């Protein structure tokens, strides 16, 4: 079966479901009163409390309290988890070899224990970053202006990497610094440093800060430096494969 759960199970039933889930490399979830001890790069002790424990097929081990985003105790993927019973008490253990770390959880009372065999082969797909803006501009250079021709991406200079280098319709060099969010003074100063690498260029060099918006003081500094601003929104669409479906049951 893909899904097993039990409410208010006995210690032996808790042990059996967790052990079965670990052997099947399932996602195991436990709501329980527990305490935890960690020994590794440091040492920590977590007193008894009501918590959610998650054991993932990749070896990750997480203990969540009813507050905050991050787990209060955790072990990373590739850790080795096991369950055991000692004098009627269920113990969970997660061991990491390099660096050597050990997390032990004593379950005092289980409210809910479950495991599930999920199907999930996709990584998170994110869009809207500078990289996505660069791809969009490279494919549609007239987003910047008519006649713009991009020639290089991630062009190396002594000050770092220029996002896009190109030429305008008159042959003048254009340096584009891309920001996916509102640009501030630091972006203007970065663009100015790039321009200094081209001070000896005999032709005109234009510096263009490309972002959805810009702060007032950054725009003032940009204009003082003789540089330009182009408002461009980063792409928001994801490449979704509509043919992919998940069989939950």
URVEN-V236086 format. One record per run of one state. SS is the DSSP state (A for helix, B for strand, O for the rest). FROM is the first residue (numbers start at 1). TO is the last residue. Records with the same first field share a line. If there is no record, write none. Layout:
SS->FROM-TO ; FROM-TO
This chain:
O->1-2 ; 8-10 ; 24-26 ; 40-42 ; 56-60 ; 65-72 ; 76-79 ; 87-88 ; 97-100 ; 117-129 ; 140-140 ; 144-148 ; 158-159 ; 168-172 ; 179-182 ; 184-184 ; 197-204 ; 212-213 ; 215-215 ; 225-227 ; 232-249
B->3-7 ; 27-39 ; 43-55 ; 61-64 ; 73-75 ; 80-86 ; 89-96 ; 101-116 ; 149-157 ; 160-167 ; 173-178 ; 183-183 ; 205-211 ; 214-214 ; 228-231
A->11-23 ; 130-139 ; 141-143 ; 185-196 ; 216-224
